[in-house]
Amino acid sequence: MMYPFMTLNDNTEITHSEMYPDGTVKVYIETPTDDGMFKSAECWLPMFRWENNGYSYLEMLFLRQLVMRNEALFVEFSKDGGIFGADDSLGR
């Protein structure tokens, strides 16, 4: 199952998986392109193993920083059923 995490102003969607039994979490990133296609990347946490399908070097630098800075949230939310599940666990 993939859970929504964030949408950037260029319509880039960032989602993450539930935590797998081995403790890994998949972060999936997808951006629509001008030709009606998509570019995408995925990162496996906690190893930070990346697969890039179409992003430039500079775009990947940005995405790597974004994922690194939010690693703890991805891991926490992956245990709680996504960001909305985490809200329930906080008593909201």
NUTORBA-990058 format. One record per residue: residue in three letters; residue number from 1; y, x, z of N, C-alpha, C, CB in turn. Coordinates in nm, 4 decimals, always signed. Glycine has a CB too. Layout:
BEGIN
("ALA" NUM (Y X Z) (Y X Z) (Y X Z) (Y X Z))
...
***
This chain:
BEGIN
("MET" 1 (-0.1172 +0.0844 +0.0000) (+0.0000 +0.0000 +0.0000) (+0.1236 +0.0890 +0.0000) (-0.0002 -0.0960 +0.1215))
("MET" 2 (+0.2223 +0.0523 -0.0791) (+0.3488 +0.1261 -0.0844) (+0.4585 +0.0382 -0.0238) (+0.3848 +0.1675 -0.2321))
("TYR" 3 (+0.5460 +0.1023 +0.0528) (+0.6542 +0.0320 +0.1209) (+0.7883 +0.0808 +0.0681) (+0.6455 +0.0523 +0.2739))
("PRO" 4 (+0.8865 -0.0097 +0.0518) (+1.0196 +0.0341 +0.0083) (+1.0864 +0.1166 +0.1178) (+1.1078 -0.0874 -0.0288))
("PHE" 5 (+1.1621 +0.2159 +0.0746) (+1.2361 +0.2983 +0.1700) (+1.3851 +0.2971 +0.1383) (+1.1830 +0.4423 +0.1692))
("MET" 6 (+1.4208 +0.3240 +0.0112) (+1.5614 +0.3392 -0.0219) (+1.5805 +0.3193 -0.1718) (+1.6138 +0.4778 +0.0224))
("THR" 7 (+1.6954 +0.2621 -0.2096) (+1.7377 +0.2555 -0.3493) (+1.8705 +0.3279 -0.3591) (+1.7494 +0.1070 -0.4004))
("LEU" 8 (+1.8779 +0.4280 -0.4476) (+2.0010 +0.5041 -0.4674) (+2.0922 +0.4329 -0.5663) (+1.9696 +0.6463 -0.5168))
("ASN" 9 (+2.2167 +0.4763 -0.5744) (+2.3139 +0.4079 -0.6590) (+2.2836 +0.4181 -0.8090) (+2.4502 +0.4634 -0.6323))
("ASP" 10 (+2.1946 +0.5066 -0.8497) (+2.1548 +0.5147 -0.9912) (+2.0249 +0.4378 -1.0166) (+2.1379 +0.6620 -1.0339))
("ASN" 11 (+1.9886 +0.3483 -0.9244) (+1.8678 +0.2653 -0.9295) (+1.7388 +0.3424 -0.9079) (+1.8608 +0.1955 -1.0606))
("THR" 12 (+1.7476 +0.4618 -0.8530) (+1.6278 +0.5355 -0.8143) (+1.5651 +0.4645 -0.6955) (+1.6607 +0.6844 -0.7800))
("GLU" 13 (+1.4369 +0.4327 -0.7082) (+1.3620 +0.3672 -0.6008) (+1.2759 +0.4709 -0.5297) (+1.2739 +0.2511 -0.6564))
("ILE" 14 (+1.2804 +0.4692 -0.3980) (+1.1983 +0.5588 -0.3175) (+1.1096 +0.4727 -0.2300) (+1.2857 +0.6564 -0.2315))
("THR" 15 (+0.9789 +0.4958 -0.2415) (+0.8810 +0.4217 -0.1637) (+0.7880 +0.5210 -0.0950) (+0.8011 +0.3229 -0.2534))
("HIS" 16 (+0.7105 +0.4716 -0.0014) (+0.6126 +0.5579 +0.0658) (+0.4876 +0.4769 +0.0967) (+0.6719 +0.6194 +0.1964))
("SER" 17 (+0.3789 +0.5477 +0.1144) (+0.2511 +0.4840 +0.1457) (+0.2364 +0.4642 +0.2957) (+0.1343 +0.5676 +0.0917))
("GLU" 18 (+0.1313 +0.3924 +0.3303) (+0.0890 +0.3929 +0.4697) (+0.0279 +0.5298 +0.4964) (-0.0131 +0.2761 +0.5009))
("MET" 19 (+0.0099 +0.5650 +0.6209) (-0.0521 +0.6938 +0.6516) (-0.2010 +0.6846 +0.6211) (-0.0281 +0.7342 +0.8005))
("TYR" 20 (-0.2506 +0.7820 +0.5461) (-0.3923 +0.7877 +0.5127) (-0.4703 +0.8459 +0.6309) (-0.4153 +0.8723 +0.3843))
("PRO" 21 (-0.6011 +0.8229 +0.6353) (-0.6812 +0.8713 +0.7487) (-0.6687 +1.0218 +0.7748) (-0.8257 +0.8377 +0.7253))
("ASP" 22 (-0.6396 +1.1001 +0.6692) (-0.6250 +1.2450 +0.6888) (-0.4848 +1.2849 +0.7350) (-0.6581 +1.3178 +0.5598))
("GLY" 23 (-0.3977 +1.1856 +0.7619) (-0.2634 +1.2128 +0.8119) (-0.1586 +1.2354 +0.7046) (-0.2675 +1.3306 +0.8994))
("THR" 24 (-0.1944 +1.2188 +0.5783) (-0.0982 +1.2398 +0.4705) (-0.0236 +1.1112 +0.4389) (-0.1685 +1.2922 +0.3452))
("VAL" 25 (+0.0949 +1.1289 +0.3822) (+0.1792 +1.0177 +0.3388) (+0.2298 +1.0522 +0.1989) (+0.2990 +0.9917 +0.4395))
("LYS" 26 (+0.2194 +0.9575 +0.1073) (+0.2698 +0.9768 -0.0288) (+0.4091 +0.9167 -0.0392) (+0.1743 +0.9126 -0.1338))
("VAL" 27 (+0.5050 +0.9960 -0.0871) (+0.6401 +0.9480 -0.1162) (+0.6514 +0.9438 -0.2679) (+0.7524 +1.0406 -0.0508))
("TYR" 28 (+0.6874 +0.8273 -0.3218) (+0.6967 +0.8086 -0.4663) (+0.8412 +0.7768 -0.5024) (+0.6011 +0.6953 -0.5149))
("ILE" 29 (+0.8919 +0.8443 -0.6054) (+1.0308 +0.8298 -0.6485) (+1.0305 +0.7975 -0.7971) (+1.1143 +0.9595 -0.6189))
("GLU" 30 (+1.1105 +0.6971 -0.8370) (+1.1137 +0.6555 -0.9769) (+1.2558 +0.6166 -1.0155) (+1.0163 +0.5379 -1.0019))
("THR" 31 (+1.3001 +0.6664 -1.1319) (+1.4341 +0.6393 -1.1827) (+1.4253 +0.5884 -1.3251) (+1.5225 +0.7653 -1.1757))
("PRO" 32 (+1.4910 +0.4748 -1.3559) (+1.4932 +0.4294 -1.4951) (+1.5790 +0.5238 -1.5802) (+1.5470 +0.2841 -1.5042))
("THR" 33 (+1.5398 +0.5421 -1.7055) (+1.6156 +0.6265 -1.7974) (+1.6863 +0.5397 -1.9005) (+1.5231 +0.7290 -1.8670))
("ASP" 34 (+1.7799 +0.5993 -1.9733) (+1.8586 +0.5254 -2.0717) (+1.7754 +0.4676 -2.1854) (+1.9642 +0.6146 -2.1284))
("ASP" 35 (+1.6597 +0.5265 -2.2128) (+1.5750 +0.4791 -2.3222) (+1.4744 +0.3726 -2.2791) (+1.5016 +0.5952 -2.3828))
("GLY" 36 (+1.4922 +0.3157 -2.1603) (+1.4047 +0.2098 -2.1128) (+1.2764 +0.2587 -2.0485) (+1.3712 +0.1203 -2.2247))
("MET" 37 (+1.2622 +0.3878 -2.0313) (+1.1437 +0.4457 -1.9686) (+1.1775 +0.4812 -1.8223) (+1.0944 +0.5727 -2.0480))
("PHE" 38 (+1.0918 +0.5584 -1.7590) (+1.1125 +0.6017 -1.6216) (+1.0767 +0.7488 -1.6084) (+1.0291 +0.5166 -1.5240))
("LYS" 39 (+1.1447 +0.8156 -1.5173) (+1.0994 +0.9472 -1.4722) (+1.0564 +0.9287 -1.3280) (+1.2124 +1.0588 -1.4868))
("SER" 40 (+0.9627 +1.0100 -1.2839) (+0.9082 +0.9892 -1.1501) (+0.8666 +1.1220 -1.0880) (+0.7885 +0.8929 -1.1548))
("ALA" 41 (+0.8498 +1.1168 -0.9588) (+0.7986 +1.2312 -0.8832) (+0.7255 +1.1756 -0.7625) (+0.9140 +1.3301 -0.8402))
("GLU" 42 (+0.6310 +1.2514 -0.7142) (+0.5669 +1.2146 -0.5887) (+0.5534 +1.3387 -0.5030) (+0.4287 +1.1489 -0.6130))
("CYS" 43 (+0.5616 +1.3153 -0.3741) (+0.5505 +1.4221 -0.2760) (+0.4489 +1.3782 -0.1719) (+0.6889 +1.4552 -0.2105))
("TRP" 44 (+0.3576 +1.4687 -0.1402) (+0.2587 +1.4422 -0.0360) (+0.3002 +1.5162 +0.0910) (+0.1156 +1.4853 -0.0817))
("LEU" 45 (+0.3214 +1.4383 +0.1959) (+0.3565 +1.4938 +0.3259) (+0.2303 +1.5052 +0.4099) (+0.4630 +1.4064 +0.3975))
("PRO" 46 (+0.2176 +1.5982 +0.4995) (+0.3179 +1.6949 +0.5431) (+0.3179 +1.8248 +0.4627) (+0.2965 +1.7267 +0.6873))
("MET" 47 (+0.2396 +1.8354 +0.3559) (+0.2293 +1.9610 +0.2804) (+0.3479 +1.9854 +0.1877) (+0.1023 +1.9615 +0.1995))
("PHE" 48 (+0.4248 +1.8811 +0.1580) (+0.5342 +1.8891 +0.0605) (+0.4813 +1.9369 -0.0757) (+0.6457 +1.9846 +0.1117))
("ARG" 49 (+0.3680 +1.8794 -0.1174) (+0.3118 +1.9084 -0.2489) (+0.3726 +1.8094 -0.3480) (+0.1544 +1.8993 -0.2478))
("TRP" 50 (+0.4409 +1.8624 -0.4503) (+0.5160 +1.7810 -0.5447) (+0.4499 +1.7745 -0.6812) (+0.6556 +1.8344 -0.5587))
("GLU" 51 (+0.4662 +1.6584 -0.7461) (+0.4355 +1.6399 -0.8870) (+0.5609 +1.5803 -0.9503) (+0.3081 +1.5474 -0.9088))
("ASN" 52 (+0.6109 +1.6449 -1.0552) (+0.7348 +1.6027 -1.1202) (+0.7037 +1.5538 -1.2611) (+0.8382 +1.7186 -1.1240))
("ASN" 53 (+0.7536 +1.4367 -1.2947) (+0.7359 +1.3798 -1.4283) (+0.8718 +1.3409 -1.4869) (+0.6416 +1.2568 -1.4234))
("GLY" 54 (+0.9519 +1.4437 -1.5227) (+1.0748 +1.4156 -1.5959) (+1.2059 +1.4517 -1.5310) (+1.0785 +1.2779 -1.6253))
("TYR" 55 (+1.2083 +1.4844 -1.4029) (+1.3344 +1.5200 -1.3390) (+1.3726 +1.6641 -1.3730) (+1.3246 +1.5016 -1.1862))
("SER" 56 (+1.5032 +1.6880 -1.3801) (+1.5537 +1.8230 -1.4045) (+1.5399 +1.9072 -1.2776) (+1.7017 +1.8187 -1.4513))
("TYR" 57 (+1.5627 +2.0351 -1.2920) (+1.5582 +2.1278 -1.1784) (+1.6560 +2.0841 -1.0688) (+1.5908 +2.2716 -1.2247))
("LEU" 58 (+1.7802 +2.0521 -1.1068) (+1.8807 +2.0122 -1.0078) (+1.8468 +1.8788 -0.9431) (+2.0178 +2.0042 -1.0726))
("GLU" 59 (+1.7940 +1.7856 -1.0216) (+1.7524 +1.6576 -0.9641) (+1.6417 +1.6789 -0.8613) (+1.7049 +1.5613 -1.0746))
("MET" 60 (+1.5482 +1.7676 -0.8916) (+1.4391 +1.7944 -0.7983) (+1.4897 +1.8622 -0.6712) (+1.3329 +1.8813 -0.8650))
("LEU" 61 (+1.5897 +1.9492 -0.6829) (+1.6488 +2.0084 -0.5617) (+1.7025 +1.8991 -0.4693) (+1.7624 +2.1070 -0.5990))
("PHE" 62 (+1.7753 +1.8036 -0.5278) (+1.8293 +1.6921 -0.4503) (+1.7175 +1.6103 -0.3869) (+1.9162 +1.6025 -0.5389))
("LEU" 63 (+1.6150 +1.5758 -0.4663) (+1.5061 +1.4931 -0.4145) (+1.4282 +1.5651 -0.3055) (+1.4121 +1.4528 -0.5273))
("ARG" 64 (+1.4068 +1.6940 -0.3221) (+1.3358 +1.7703 -0.2186) (+1.4133 +1.7676 -0.0872) (+1.3137 +1.9160 -0.2642))
("GLN" 65 (+1.5460 +1.7862 -0.0943) (+1.6271 +1.7814 +0.0273) (+1.6224 +1.6430 +0.0909) (+1.7719 +1.8201 -0.0034))
("LEU" 66 (+1.6303 +1.5396 +0.0085) (+1.6272 +1.4035 +0.0602) (+1.4971 +1.3772 +0.1342) (+1.6450 +1.3026 -0.0532))
("VAL" 67 (+1.3847 +1.4164 +0.0755) (+1.2555 +1.3935 +0.1397) (+1.2423 +1.4786 +0.2663) (+1.1404 +1.4247 +0.0419))
("MET" 68 (+1.2840 +1.6040 +0.2599) (+1.2752 +1.6899 +0.3787) (+1.3561 +1.6338 +0.4947) (+1.3234 +1.8312 +0.3459))
("ARG" 69 (+1.4766 +1.5877 +0.4660) (+1.5636 +1.5366 +0.5723) (+1.5144 +1.4052 +0.6307) (+1.7036 +1.5185 +0.5198))
("ASN" 70 (+1.4285 +1.3344 +0.5577) (+1.3786 +1.2058 +0.6040) (+1.2294 +1.2075 +0.6355) (+1.4069 +1.1007 +0.5009))
("GLU" 71 (+1.1706 +1.3251 +0.6417) (+1.0262 +1.3361 +0.6650) (+0.9827 +1.2587 +0.7884) (+0.9863 +1.4822 +0.6796))
("ALA" 72 (+1.0529 +1.2732 +0.8985) (+1.0129 +1.2064 +1.0225) (+1.0140 +1.0547 +1.0058) (+1.1055 +1.2473 +1.1377))
("LEU" 73 (+1.1100 +1.0016 +0.9303) (+1.1147 +0.8577 +0.9069) (+0.9980 +0.8122 +0.8206) (+1.2466 +0.8187 +0.8412))
("PHE" 74 (+0.9684 +0.8876 +0.7137) (+0.8547 +0.8518 +0.6292) (+0.7267 +0.8454 +0.7121) (+0.8389 +0.9528 +0.5140))
("VAL" 75 (+0.7059 +0.9438 +0.7966) (+0.5843 +0.9493 +0.8781) (+0.5826 +0.8342 +0.9780) (+0.5740 +1.0848 +0.9520))
("GLU" 76 (+0.6938 +0.8116 +1.0465) (+0.7007 +0.7022 +1.1443) (+0.6770 +0.5672 +1.0779) (+0.8366 +0.7023 +1.2152))
("PHE" 77 (+0.7481 +0.5422 +0.9681) (+0.7362 +0.4129 +0.9007) (+0.5972 +0.3943 +0.8398) (+0.8432 +0.4000 +0.7918))
("SER" 78 (+0.5322 +0.5028 +0.7995) (+0.3990 +0.4914 +0.7403) (+0.2967 +0.4417 +0.8426) (+0.3547 +0.6266 +0.6831))
("LYS" 79 (+0.3253 +0.4618 +0.9694) (+0.2363 +0.4156 +1.0771) (+0.2652 +0.2712 +1.1169) (+0.2499 +0.5063 +1.1994))
("ASP" 80 (+0.3880 +0.2238 +1.0869) (+0.4347 +0.0942 +1.1371) (+0.4449 -0.0144 +1.0309) (+0.5678 +0.1113 +1.2011))
("GLY" 81 (+0.3886 +0.0074 +0.9129) (+0.3974 -0.0954 +0.8095) (+0.5292 -0.0962 +0.7361) (+0.3745 -0.2291 +0.8694))
("GLY" 82 (+0.5892 +0.0207 +0.7182) (+0.7155 +0.0299 +0.6460) (+0.8345 +0.0113 +0.7369) (+0.7200 -0.0719 +0.5357))
("ILE" 83 (+0.9518 +0.0172 +0.6768) (+1.0762 +0.0093 +0.7539) (+1.0893 -0.1246 +0.8258) (+1.1966 +0.0311 +0.6623))
("PHE" 84 (+1.0420 -0.2319 +0.7650) (+1.0535 -0.3628 +0.8279) (+0.9547 -0.3785 +0.9429) (+1.0314 -0.4726 +0.7252))
("GLY" 85 (+0.8390 -0.3176 +0.9330) (+0.7444 -0.3160 +1.0440) (+0.7973 -0.2368 +1.1611) (+0.6119 -0.2592 +0.9995))
("ALA" 86 (+0.8699 -0.1284 +1.1312) (+0.9292 -0.0467 +1.2373) (+1.0335 -0.1249 +1.3139) (+0.9912 +0.0801 +1.1795))
("ASP" 87 (+1.1084 -0.2134 +1.2463) (+1.2057 -0.2965 +1.3158) (+1.1380 -0.3820 +1.4215) (+1.2810 -0.3848 +1.2168))
("ASP" 88 (+1.0209 -0.4374 +1.3893) (+0.9484 -0.5198 +1.4866) (+0.9066 -0.4381 +1.6072) (+0.8257 -0.5835 +1.4222))
("SER" 89 (+0.8666 -0.3137 +1.5843) (+0.8228 -0.2304 +1.6956) (+0.9386 -0.1882 +1.7858) (+0.7517 -0.1078 +1.6431))
("LEU" 90 (+1.0618 -0.2027 +1.7364) (+1.1786 -0.1690 +1.8161) (+1.2311 -0.2888 +1.8937) (+1.2876 -0.1135 +1.7277))
("GLY" 91 (+1.1654 -0.4035 +1.8790) (+1.2060 -0.5222 +1.9533) (+1.3253 -0.5932 +1.8931) (+1.2369 -0.4854 +2.0938))
("ARG" 92 (+1.3451 -0.5788 +1.7625) (+1.4586 -0.6486 +1.6977) (+1.4174 -0.7804 +1.6400) (+1.5191 -0.5632 +1.5881))
***
